[in-house]
Amino acid sequence: MEKLSVEQIEKRLAELDSWEFIDGAIETSLQFGNFKEAFATMTRIAFECELQGHHPDWSNVYNSLNIRLNTHDVGGVTEKDFKLAATIENIVFGE
Ligand SMILES: C[C@H](O)[C@H](O)[C@H]1CNC2=NC(N)=NC(=O)C2=N1
């Protein structure tokens, strides 16, 4: 999987709603109504991660979820990250 250039990353980010390029990864910060909603969404995302064979660096505090995506194998952002980012947006914001 090919590492994307900063220009390619900025172009692909424009197609998403909630992601930014920060310190070599794409990141989003999501807020939910409460812990249960946040954790239920994490569970749905986790199943998709397994299907895609690609996994986020993420953290949850009560109703907030912070997600960073990059591709460890190549040390940068690839199409795998954008595929998972789009999947996460579909889960969170609907298709
Ligand atoms: C063997 C397995 O497919 C790899 O280790 C996968 C697993 N999940 C992964 N997730 C992420 N974010 N980056 C990777 O390079 C990666 N590699």
The ligand as an SDF file (V2000), in Angstrom:
LIG
                    3D

 17 18  0  0  0  0  0  0  0  0999 V2000
   -1.0430   -8.3850    9.7160 C   0  0  0  0  0  0  0  0  0  0  0  0
   -2.0240   -7.2560    9.7860 C   0  0  0  0  0  0  0  0  0  0  0  0
   -2.8610   -7.2460    8.6700 O   0  0  0  0  0  0  0  0  0  0  0  0
   -1.3160   -5.9240    9.8880 C   0  0  0  0  0  0  0  0  0  0  0  0
   -0.4780   -5.9020   11.0210 O   0  0  0  0  0  0  0  0  0  0  0  0
   -2.2810   -4.7470    9.9050 C   0  0  0  0  0  0  0  0  0  0  0  0
   -3.2380   -4.7730   11.0610 C   0  0  0  0  0  0  0  0  0  0  0  0
   -3.8390   -3.4680   11.3030 N   0  0  0  0  0  0  0  0  0  0  0  0
   -3.1930   -2.3440   10.9600 C   0  0  0  0  0  0  0  0  0  0  0  0
   -3.7000   -1.1530   11.2970 N   0  0  0  0  0  0  0  0  0  0  0  0
   -3.0790   -0.0280   11.0020 C   0  0  0  0  0  0  0  0  0  0  0  0
   -3.6160    1.1370   11.3580 N   0  0  0  0  0  0  0  0  0  0  0  0
   -1.9160   -0.0390   10.3460 N   0  0  0  0  0  0  0  0  0  0  0  0
   -1.3320   -1.1760    9.9380 C   0  0  0  0  0  0  0  0  0  0  0  0
   -0.2610   -1.1260    9.3110 O   0  0  0  0  0  0  0  0  0  0  0  0
   -1.9890   -2.3910   10.2360 C   0  0  0  0  0  0  0  0  0  0  0  0
   -1.5050   -3.5500    9.8490 N   0  0  0  0  0  0  0  0  0  0  0  0
  1  2  1  0
  2  3  1  0
  2  4  1  0
  4  5  1  0
  4  6  1  0
  6  7  1  0
  6 17  1  0
  7  8  1  0
  8  9  1  0
  9 10  2  0
  9 16  1  0
 10 11  1  0
 11 12  1  0
 11 13  2  0
 13 14  1  0
 14 15  2  0
 14 16  1  0
 16 17  2  0
M  END
$$$$
